[in-house]
Amino acid sequence: MCFRRARPLEKMLESGLLIADPPRAEWERGGRVRYSVNGELVSLLYLQLGQALRIL
């Protein structure tokens, strides 16, 4: 991606926190992409954070 602001989005896609529809391999220039949160992964990471901080 060429825009500076898109870097955090790119990182979240690479890490699996966000899911793109259509998948990145099918993106077309000028096309629309819908993003959704990978709830399972976010919950797992949140749980691990709580355990690391000894909150949970």
The first five atom37 places (N, CA, C, CB, O) and aatype in JSON, in Angstrom:
{
  "aatype": [12, 4, 13, 1, 1, 0, 1, 14, 10, 6, 11, 12, 10, 6, 15, 7, 10, 10, 9, 0, 3, 14, 14, 1, 0, 6, 17, 6, 1, 7, 7, 1, 19, 1, 18, 15, 19, 2, 7, 6, 10, 19, 15, 10, 10, 18, 10, 5, 10, 7, 5, 0, 10, 1, 9, 10],
  "atom_mask": [
    [1, 1, 1, 1, 1],
    [1, 1, 1, 1, 1],
    [1, 1, 1, 1, 1],
    [1, 1, 1, 1, 1],
    [1, 1, 1, 1, 1],
    [1, 1, 1, 1, 1],
    [1, 1, 1, 1, 1],
    [1, 1, 1, 1, 1],
    [1, 1, 1, 1, 1],
    [1, 1, 1, 1, 1],
    [1, 1, 1, 1, 1],
    [1, 1, 1, 1, 1],
    [1, 1, 1, 1, 1],
    [1, 1, 1, 1, 1],
    [1, 1, 1, 1, 1],
    [1, 1, 1, 0, 1],
    [1, 1, 1, 1, 1],
    [1, 1, 1, 1, 1],
    [1, 1, 1, 1, 1],
    [1, 1, 1, 1, 1],
    [1, 1, 1, 1, 1],
    [1, 1, 1, 1, 1],
    [1, 1, 1, 1, 1],
    [1, 1, 1, 1, 1],
    [1, 1, 1, 1, 1],
    [1, 1, 1, 1, 1],
    [1, 1, 1, 1, 1],
    [1, 1, 1, 1, 1],
    [1, 1, 1, 1, 1],
    [1, 1, 1, 0, 1],
    [1, 1, 1, 0, 1],
    [1, 1, 1, 1, 1],
    [1, 1, 1, 1, 1],
    [1, 1, 1, 1, 1],
    [1, 1, 1, 1, 1],
    [1, 1, 1, 1, 1],
    [1, 1, 1, 1, 1],
    [1, 1, 1, 1, 1],
    [1, 1, 1, 0, 1],
    [1, 1, 1, 1, 1],
    [1, 1, 1, 1, 1],
    [1, 1, 1, 1, 1],
    [1, 1, 1, 1, 1],
    [1, 1, 1, 1, 1],
    [1, 1, 1, 1, 1],
    [1, 1, 1, 1, 1],
    [1, 1, 1, 1, 1],
    [1, 1, 1, 1, 1],
    [1, 1, 1, 1, 1],
    [1, 1, 1, 0, 1],
    [1, 1, 1, 1, 1],
    [1, 1, 1, 1, 1],
    [1, 1, 1, 1, 1],
    [1, 1, 1, 1, 1],
    [1, 1, 1, 1, 1],
    [1, 1, 1, 1, 1]
  ],
  "atom_positions": [
    [[0.84, -1.17, 0.0], [0.0, 0.0, 0.0], [0.89, 1.24, 0.0], [-0.96, 0.0, 1.21], [1.96, 1.24, 0.6]],
    [[0.45, 2.25, -0.66], [1.3, 3.42, -0.81], [0.97, 4.53, 0.18], [1.19, 3.93, -2.2], [1.74, 5.48, 0.29]],
    [[-0.13, 4.47, 0.89], [-0.51, 5.53, 1.81], [0.05, 5.26, 3.2], [-2.03, 5.67, 1.86], [-0.03, 4.14, 3.7]],
    [[0.61, 6.29, 3.83], [1.18, 6.14, 5.17], [0.13, 5.73, 6.19], [1.85, 7.44, 5.61], [0.42, 4.91, 7.07]],
    [[-1.07, 6.27, 6.09], [-2.11, 5.99, 7.06], [-2.57, 4.53, 7.01], [-3.29, 6.91, 6.83], [-3.16, 4.04, 7.97]],
    [[-2.31, 3.86, 5.93], [-2.78, 2.48, 5.76], [-1.88, 1.47, 6.47], [-2.87, 2.14, 4.29], [-2.24, 0.29, 6.56]],
    [[-0.75, 1.88, 6.97], [0.17, 0.93, 7.6], [-0.45, 0.2, 8.78], [1.39, 1.65, 8.06], [-0.29, -1.02, 8.87]],
    [[-1.15, 0.88, 9.71], [-1.76, 0.13, 10.82], [-2.79, -0.9, 10.31], [-2.44, 1.09, 11.8], [-2.88, -2.0, 10.85]],
    [[-3.54, -0.53, 9.29], [-4.51, -1.45, 8.7], [-3.79, -2.66, 8.11], [-5.34, -0.74, 7.62], [-4.22, -3.8, 8.29]],
    [[-2.71, -2.4, 7.43], [-1.9, -3.47, 6.83], [-1.37, -4.42, 7.91], [-0.72, -2.87, 6.01], [-1.41, -5.64, 7.74]],
    [[-0.89, -3.86, 9.01], [-0.37, -4.67, 10.11], [-1.46, -5.54, 10.73], [0.26, -3.78, 11.19], [-1.22, -6.7, 11.05]],
    [[-2.67, -4.98, 10.9], [-3.77, -5.75, 11.47], [-4.22, -6.86, 10.54], [-4.95, -4.84, 11.79], [-4.6, -7.94, 11.01]],
    [[-4.16, -6.63, 9.24], [-4.49, -7.68, 8.27], [-3.45, -8.79, 8.31], [-4.58, -7.1, 6.85], [-3.79, -9.97, 8.31]],
    [[-2.17, -8.4, 8.35], [-1.09, -9.39, 8.38], [-1.13, -10.25, 9.64], [0.26, -8.68, 8.29], [-0.81, -11.43, 9.6]],
    [[-1.53, -9.64, 10.76], [-1.55, -10.37, 12.02], [-2.81, -11.22, 12.2], [-1.43, -9.41, 13.17], [-2.89, -12.05, 13.1]],
    [[-3.8, -11.0, 11.33], [-5.03, -11.77, 11.41], [-6.1, -11.15, 12.29], [0.0, 0.0, 0.0], [-7.16, -11.75, 12.47]],
    [[-5.85, -9.95, 12.83], [-6.86, -9.28, 13.66], [-8.05, -8.82, 12.84], [-6.24, -8.09, 14.38], [-9.17, -8.77, 13.34]],
    [[-7.81, -8.49, 11.58], [-8.88, -8.09, 10.68], [-9.0, -9.1, 9.55], [-8.64, -6.67, 10.11], [-8.01, -9.71, 9.14]],
    [[-10.22, -9.26, 9.06], [-10.48, -10.15, 7.93], [-11.05, -9.29, 6.81], [-11.47, -11.31, 8.32], [-12.03, -8.56, 7.0]],
    [[-10.44, -9.37, 5.64], [-10.89, -8.6, 4.48], [-11.83, -9.43, 3.62], [-9.69, -8.13, 3.64], [-11.62, -10.62, 3.41]],
    [[-12.89, -8.77, 3.14], [-13.83, -9.41, 2.22], [-14.03, -8.47, 1.05], [-15.19, -9.76, 2.93], [-14.65, -7.42, 1.24]],
    [[-13.57, -8.77, -0.13], [-12.94, -10.02, -0.57], [-11.51, -10.14, -0.03], [-12.94, -10.09, -2.1], [-10.91, -9.15, 0.39]],
    [[-10.98, -11.37, -0.06], [-9.6, -11.58, 0.39], [-8.62, -10.73, -0.41], [-9.21, -13.06, 0.27], [-8.9, -10.35, -1.55]],
    [[-7.49, -10.43, 0.18], [-6.5, -9.55, -0.45], [-6.09, -10.0, -1.84], [-5.28, -9.46, 0.42], [-5.84, -9.17, -2.71]],
    [[-6.03, -11.28, -2.07], [-5.62, -11.8, -3.38], [-6.62, -11.41, -4.48], [-5.47, -13.32, -3.33], [-6.28, -11.44, -5.66]],
    [[-7.84, -11.06, -4.1], [-8.88, -10.74, -5.07], [-9.17, -9.25, -5.17], [-10.15, -11.46, -4.71], [-10.1, -8.85, -5.87]],
    [[-8.39, -8.42, -4.49], [-8.62, -6.98, -4.54], [-8.41, -6.44, -5.95], [-7.69, -6.25, -3.56], [-7.52, -6.88, -6.67]],
    [[-9.25, -5.49, -6.31], [-9.12, -4.81, -7.6], [-8.98, -3.32, -7.34], [-10.35, -5.11, -8.53], [-9.56, -2.8, -6.38]],
    [[-8.24, -2.66, -8.17], [-8.06, -1.21, -8.03], [-9.42, -0.53, -8.12], [-7.09, -0.66, -9.11], [-10.19, -0.76, -9.06]],
    [[-9.71, 0.32, -7.15], [-10.97, 1.03, -7.12], [-12.12, 0.23, -6.52], [0.0, 0.0, 0.0], [-13.22, 0.75, -6.37]],
    [[-11.86, -1.02, -6.18], [-12.9, -1.87, -5.6], [-13.09, -1.59, -4.12], [0.0, 0.0, 0.0], [-12.23, -0.98, -3.48]],
    [[-14.2, -2.03, -3.59], [-14.48, -1.85, -2.16], [-14.09, -3.1, -1.4], [-15.96, -1.52, -1.93], [-14.23, -4.22, -1.88]],
    [[-13.61, -2.87, -0.19], [-13.23, -3.96, 0.68], [-13.97, -3.77, 2.01], [-11.67, -4.01, 0.9], [-14.01, -2.67, 2.56]],
    [[-14.55, -4.83, 2.5], [-15.24, -4.8, 3.8], [-14.34, -5.52, 4.8], [-16.67, -5.47, 3.72], [-13.83, -6.61, 4.53]],
    [[-14.15, -4.9, 5.95], [-13.32, -5.47, 6.99], [-14.18, -5.9, 8.18], [-12.25, -4.46, 7.44], [-15.17, -5.24, 8.51]],
    [[-13.79, -7.0, 8.8], [-14.44, -7.42, 10.03], [-13.35, -7.85, 11.01], [-15.46, -8.59, 9.76], [-12.24, -8.2, 10.62]],
    [[-13.7, -7.8, 12.28], [-12.75, -8.14, 13.34], [-12.77, -9.64, 13.56], [-13.08, -7.39, 14.65], [-13.83, -10.27, 13.58]],
    [[-11.59, -10.22, 13.72], [-11.46, -11.63, 14.03], [-11.68, -11.77, 15.55], [-10.06, -12.21, 13.58], [-10.72, -11.74, 16.32]],
    [[-12.92, -11.94, 15.94], [-13.3, -11.96, 17.35], [-12.6, -13.04, 18.16], [0.0, 0.0, 0.0], [-12.23, -12.81, 19.31]],
    [[-12.42, -14.21, 17.58], [-11.74, -15.3, 18.29], [-10.32, -14.91, 18.68], [-11.71, -16.57, 17.43], [-9.89, -15.11, 19.82]],
    [[-9.6, -14.36, 17.72], [-8.21, -13.98, 17.98], [-8.13, -12.83, 18.98], [-7.51, -13.59, 16.67], [-7.28, -12.84, 19.87]],
    [[-9.01, -11.85, 18.84], [-9.01, -10.71, 19.77], [-9.3, -11.2, 21.19], [-10.05, -9.65, 19.34], [-8.64, -10.77, 22.13]],
    [[-10.27, -12.1, 21.34], [-10.59, -12.65, 22.66], [-9.4, -13.41, 23.25], [-11.81, -13.57, 22.57], [-9.1, -13.27, 24.44]],
    [[-8.74, -14.2, 22.43], [-7.58, -14.96, 22.89], [-6.46, -14.02, 23.34], [-7.07, -15.89, 21.78], [-5.87, -14.22, 24.41]],
    [[-6.18, -13.01, 22.55], [-5.11, -12.07, 22.9], [-5.47, -11.28, 24.16], [-4.85, -11.11, 21.74], [-4.6, -11.01, 24.99]],
    [[-6.74, -10.92, 24.3], [-7.19, -10.19, 25.48], [-7.05, -11.07, 26.74], [-8.66, -9.74, 25.31], [-6.64, -10.59, 27.79]],
    [[-7.39, -12.34, 26.6], [-7.23, -13.28, 27.71], [-5.76, -13.42, 28.1], [-7.81, -14.65, 27.33], [-5.42, -13.4, 29.28]],
    [[-4.9, -13.55, 27.11], [-3.47, -13.67, 27.38], [-2.92, -12.42, 28.04], [-2.71, -13.94, 26.08], [-2.07, -12.5, 28.93]],
    [[-3.41, -11.26, 27.63], [-2.98, -10.01, 28.24], [-3.4, -9.97, 29.71], [-3.57, -8.8, 27.48], [-2.61, -9.6, 30.59]],
    [[-4.64, -10.35, 29.97], [-5.13, -10.38, 31.34], [-4.33, -11.33, 32.21], [0.0, 0.0, 0.0], [-4.03, -11.02, 33.37]],
    [[-3.99, -12.49, 31.67], [-3.19, -13.46, 32.41], [-1.78, -12.94, 32.67], [-3.12, -14.8, 31.65], [-1.23, -13.13, 33.75]],
    [[-1.21, -12.27, 31.68], [0.14, -11.73, 31.84], [0.17, -10.62, 32.89], [0.65, -11.19, 30.49], [1.16, -10.45, 33.6]],
    [[-0.92, -9.87, 32.98], [-1.02, -8.79, 33.98], [-1.58, -9.29, 35.3], [-1.9, -7.66, 33.45], [-1.72, -8.53, 36.27]],
    [[-1.89, -10.59, 35.33], [-2.47, -11.25, 36.51], [-3.78, -10.59, 36.94], [-1.48, -11.23, 37.68], [-4.04, -10.41, 38.13]],
    [[-4.6, -10.24, 35.95], [-5.91, -9.65, 36.21], [-6.97, -10.75, 36.12], [-6.22, -8.51, 35.2], [-7.96, -10.71, 36.85]],
    [[-6.76, -11.71, 35.24], [-7.75, -12.77, 35.03], [-7.32, -14.06, 35.66], [-8.0, -12.98, 33.55], [-8.04, -15.06, 35.58]]
  ]
}
